Amino acid sequence: MKTFCPGHITGLFSIEDSSPIKEKKGSVGIGFCIQLGATAEVNVSDGEGITIFLNEIEAEAPVTRRAIEIMVPDLDKAVEVKIEHEVPTGQGFGMSAAGTFAACLAFAIMLEIPDPKHAALRATHLSEIKHRTGLGDAVAQSVGGFVHRIEPGIPPHGEFRRIDFQAEEVLLCILGDPIKTSEILAAREKRSLIQESGHARLYDCENSLDLASFISSSWAFATDAGLATDAMKKAIDSIKGSGHGSMAMLGNSIFAFGDVDALENILKDHGQVFRTNICQNGAICF
């Protein structure tokens, strides 16, 4: 059983994880899904234990492991999971959620779990919340496209809607080493800045909801919240006249829309560049 889940990039967000109900924890924000994502292959056999390979290397993969345990708490089978990430993890591309979501979807279909996509979404989201590796990627990855997360959490608690922004290609540029999302989400002062700036910039963006407003509000959020690095600021400054972009939350990377040929030529001097399209579909089974 093989499945695919798109990557997801958040442009701006606010942390909303105070609810005692786990399914209501998460974030509000706006982001988009990309065609670079993760594929998963799952095999179930007699035996016990969960074995996970990430890009052909056996790994502990705690987020994926926990998500599978959430789906079937009393697992009495041996499960082998093989996940391939098309872009690096820890760079704000939603790869942790993508790999886990793809694996859980395949697992749910194989075990004939009712409503397998929702079951996979729930398990992925709850595991991401527990490990503080993401707050809303899986929600967007369940539907694809540009997604506005209006209320935190997963359905039926969470509320979100797709946005019809006129954009197809996007450029991604990795500027340095990965950022640990869990450290940022656990830091009290950083959380406060993210919540304050996130709400303010989301309000601005929602009053004029178009691609230009999304990008400008995203960059204002990144700088206001103290997330944007000097390298990001230099990279964003360098693309003026060819496009506009912002930080991919929460990674040491940026995204940019505009003249993709020119953007690619400029940004290759700043870091590793990936060129991809917006993915209009959510996680799927092959």
Residue pairs with C-beta under 8 A, 6 or more apart in sequence:
1 41
1 42
1 43
1 106
1 107
1 109
1 110
1 285
2 39
2 40
2 41
2 106
2 285
2 286
3 39
3 40
3 42
3 102
3 103
3 105
3 106
3 109
3 283
3 284
3 285
3 286
4 37
4 38
4 39
4 40
4 102
4 283
4 284
4 286
5 37
5 38
5 40
5 97
5 98
5 99
5 101
5 102
5 105
5 141
5 282
5 283
5 284
6 33
6 34
6 35
6 36
6 37
6 94
6 98
6 141
6 144
6 279
6 281
6 282
6 283
7 33
7 34
7 35
7 36
7 37
7 38
7 86
7 87
7 93
7 94
7 95
7 98
7 141
7 279
8 31
8 32
8 33
8 34
8 93
8 94
8 97
8 98
8 137
8 140
8 141
8 147
9 31
9 32
9 33
9 34
9 92
9 93
9 94
9 172
9 248
9 249
9 255
10 27
10 29
10 30
10 31
10 92
10 94
10 136
10 137
10 248
10 249
10 250
11 29
11 30
11 31
11 32
11 214
11 215
11 217
11 218
11 221
11 246
11 249
11 255
12 29
12 30
12 198
12 201
12 202
12 205
12 214
12 217
12 218
12 221
12 222
12 249
13 27
13 28
13 29
13 30
13 31
13 135
13 136
13 149
13 194
13 198
13 202
13 249
14 27
14 28
14 29
14 194
14 195
14 198
14 199
14 202
15 27
15 135
15 185
15 191
15 194
15 195
15 198
16 25
16 26
16 27
16 28
16 135
16 152
16 153
17 25
17 26
17 27
17 129
17 135
17 152
18 25
19 25
19 152
19 153
21 153
21 157
22 126
22 129
23 122
23 125
23 126
23 153
23 154
23 157
23 158
24 152
24 153
24 157
24 158
25 129
25 135
25 152
25 153
26 125
26 129
26 135
26 136
26 139
26 149
26 152
26 153
26 154
26 158
27 135
27 136
27 149
27 152
28 136
28 149
28 150
28 151
28 152
28 198
28 202
29 136
29 148
29 149
29 198
29 202
29 249
30 146
30 147
30 148
30 149
30 163
30 202
30 205
30 214
30 218
31 136
31 137
31 140
31 146
31 147
31 149
31 249
32 140
32 145
32 146
32 147
32 165
32 167
32 170
32 278
33 140
33 141
33 144
33 145
33 146
33 147
33 278
33 279
33 280
33 282
34 93
34 170
34 172
34 276
34 277
34 278
34 279
35 276
35 277
35 278
35 279
36 86
36 87
36 93
36 172
36 274
36 276
37 86
37 95
37 98
37 102
37 141
37 279
38 83
38 84
38 85
38 86
38 95
38 98
38 99
38 101
38 102
39 83
39 84
39 86
39 102
40 81
40 82
40 83
40 84
40 99
40 102
40 103
40 105
40 106
41 81
41 82
41 106
42 79
42 80
42 81
42 82
42 103
42 106
42 107
42 110
43 79
43 80
44 77
44 78
44 79
44 80
44 107
44 110
44 111
45 77
45 78
45 80
46 77
46 78
47 77
47 78
48 75
48 76
48 77
48 78
49 78
49 79
50 65
50 68
50 69
50 75
50 78
50 79
50 81
51 58
51 78
51 79
51 80
51 81
52 58
52 59
52 60
52 61
52 64
52 65
52 80
52 81
52 83
52 103
53 59
53 80
53 81
53 82
53 83
54 61
54 83
54 85
54 99
55 83
55 84
55 85
56 82
56 84
61 81
61 83
61 99
62 131
63 96
63 97
63 100
63 124
63 127
63 128
63 131
63 133
64 81
64 83
64 99
64 100
64 103
64 104
64 127
66 127
66 130
66 131
67 100
67 103
67 104
67 123
67 124
67 126
67 127
68 75
68 79
68 81
68 103
68 104
68 107
68 123
69 75
70 122
70 123
70 126
70 127
71 104
71 107
71 108
71 111
71 113
71 119
71 120
71 123
72 107
72 111
79 107
81 103
81 107
83 99
83 102
83 103
85 95
85 98
85 99
87 93
87 95
87 172
87 274
88 95
88 174
88 178
89 95
89 96
89 178
90 178
90 179
90 180
90 181
90 251
91 174
91 178
91 179
91 248
91 251
91 252
91 253
92 179
92 247
92 248
92 249
92 250
92 251
92 252
92 253
93 172
93 248
93 251
93 253
94 134
94 137
94 140
94 141
96 128
96 133
96 134
96 137
97 124
97 128
97 133
97 134
97 137
97 138
97 141
98 137
98 141
100 123
100 124
100 127
100 128
100 138
101 120
101 121
101 124
101 138
101 141
101 142
101 283
102 283
104 119
104 120
104 123
104 124
105 116
105 117
105 120
105 283
105 285
106 285
107 120
108 116
108 117
108 119
108 120
109 116
109 285
113 119
117 142
117 282
117 283
118 154
118 155
120 283
121 138
121 139
121 142
121 154
122 154
124 138
125 138
125 139
125 153
125 154
128 134
128 135
128 137
128 138
129 135
131 182
132 181
132 182
132 185
132 186
133 181
133 182
134 181
135 152
135 185
136 149
136 152
138 154
139 147
139 149
139 153
139 154
139 158
139 160
140 147
140 149
140 160
141 282
141 283
142 282
142 283
143 160
143 162
143 282
144 162
144 279
144 280
144 281
144 282
145 162
145 163
145 164
145 278
145 279
145 280
146 162
146 163
146 164
146 165
146 167
146 214
146 278
147 160
147 161
147 162
147 163
148 160
148 161
148 162
148 163
148 206
148 209
149 158
149 159
149 160
150 159
150 160
150 161
151 157
151 158
151 159
151 160
152 158
163 209
165 210
165 211
165 214
166 211
167 211
167 257
167 278
168 277
168 278
169 257
169 260
169 275
169 276
169 277
169 278
170 255
170 256
170 257
170 260
170 275
170 276
170 277
170 278
171 243
171 245
171 255
171 256
171 257
171 260
171 263
171 264
171 267
171 273
171 274
171 275
172 248
172 253
172 254
172 255
172 273
172 274
172 275
172 276
173 235
173 253
173 254
173 255
173 256
173 267
173 270
173 271
173 272
173 273
173 274
174 251
174 252
174 253
174 271
174 272
174 273
174 274
175 229
175 231
175 232
175 235
175 252
175 253
175 254
175 270
175 271
176 229
176 231
176 252
176 271
177 252
178 251
178 252
179 250
179 251
179 252
181 250
184 190
184 191
184 194
184 227
184 250
185 191
185 250
190 225
190 226
193 224
193 225
193 226
194 225
194 227
196 225
197 220
197 221
197 224
197 225
198 221
198 225
200 224
201 217
201 218
201 220
201 221
201 224
202 217
204 213
204 217
204 220
205 213
205 214
205 217
205 218
211 257
212 244
215 244
215 245
215 246
215 257
216 244
218 246
218 247
219 228
219 236
219 244
219 245
219 246
219 247
221 227
221 246
222 228
222 232
222 246
222 247
222 249
223 233
227 247
227 249
227 250
228 236
228 247
229 252
231 252
231 270
231 271
232 247
232 252
232 254
234 270
235 245
235 254
235 267
235 270
235 271
236 245
236 246
236 254
238 266
238 267
238 269
238 270
239 245
239 256
239 258
239 263
239 266
239 267
242 258
242 259
242 262
242 263
242 266
243 256
243 257
243 258
243 259
243 260
243 262
243 263
244 256
244 257
244 258
245 254
245 255
245 256
245 257
245 258
245 263
246 254
246 255
247 253
247 254
248 254
248 255
253 271
254 267
256 263
256 267
260 275
264 273
264 275
267 273
